[in-house]
Amino acid sequence: MNLDMYKTAARVGDSTGEGLEDKHRLTMGGEEKAENGSEIIEHKAYARVGLLGNPSDVYYGRTISLGISNFWASVRLHPSDQLVIVPHPFHDLFQFNSLSHLVNRLNNEGYYGGVRLLMAICRIFNNYCKDNHIELHDRNFTLSYDTNIPRQTGLSGSSAIVCAALSCLLDFYKVKHMIKVDIRPNLILNAEKELGIIAGLQDRVAQVYGGVVFMDFNKKSMDEWGHGEYTPMDVGLLPPLYLIYAENPSDSGKVHSTVRQRWLNGDEFIKASMEEVANIALEGRAALTQKDNAKLASLMNRNFDLRRSMFGDDALGALNIEMVEVARRVGAASKFTGSGGAVVAFCPDGPSQAKLLEDACHKAGFVIEPIQVAQSQITGSDS
């Protein structure tokens, strides 16, 4: 990466060179058919970056988040005689060269791959349709997946797989028009909850909608509708942004956070801090609209400082904090993309500062790349 990264950062497009028309498709050409000649449905869902306001989404707050096409998960579905969930050859590995190979694989990748995610969304989708009197045909299918979203980077890799799978199911059963777009993030989250994954709606909204989305999770809306109010924003309002992460994350914070319980207990410091975090998203929307880069940088830094004061360094993890500090030492604004593992950075002083940031990240052993913003995933057929 060089100074050209500054010019390409925040560009709408796919950094892999694949056309964006491929990311959300129903493929019907001869080369896009399964071996039995049936049509293949394929969808992608992109990694998520929380720009402002997180983690207030689970505290009736507000956020601004974006889908990024640097990384994605894809799911393919084709009709078949039996319902088959295909294990991934790497992420669902069950054959090893040795005991040490197995242990190293578990240390780096954990115990779970994507098969459980696909099974969970199938169950949640089926139950939702049954509960809402949405009739499904009885034909079977085969589901397979792939992903290049780095693990343990806070880029919502699990929910991307679930999101892409849900899109395939909606097309296969031809019920997209019957399940509103603002409901779909709830289905994705419910599938993950089935597996003990604790999270909020923010990531799933960003992946369902794509582009940049302002989200308001006020209590009235959450209680009445079960979801927040989601407003897509103009991608062109974003300045160049950069993604920083460690290739081999080893320290994601080892201490269980008590913030949630303290908030439920009415802790005044936590409540006031979380309200300020939520207001940062509101101020950030105005800063983006007005192209006030100085204000945006200040808000990003304040967002992280508030998180740090609430959660503490032990919970955040030394490696995660160092990624933020590397950017700040060259004057860039920086904060977590999610709960840790990756950082989003902004260089308000332009290309020369971006070059300093690049050099500092490489010296510290971190990966840095320009953020490519995914286009909106909402089409005319979405309700």
Helices and strands as residue ranges (DSSP letters): H 4-8, G 20-22, E 24-27, G 30-32, E 40-52, G 56-59, E 62-80, E 84-85, H 99-109, H 115-131, E 140-147, H 157-172, G 176-178, H 184-194, H 202-209, E 212-216, H 219-225, E 229-233, G 235-237, E 241-245, H 259-264, H 268-289, H 293-311, H 313-316, H 318-328, E 333-336, E 342-346, H 351-364, E 367-370
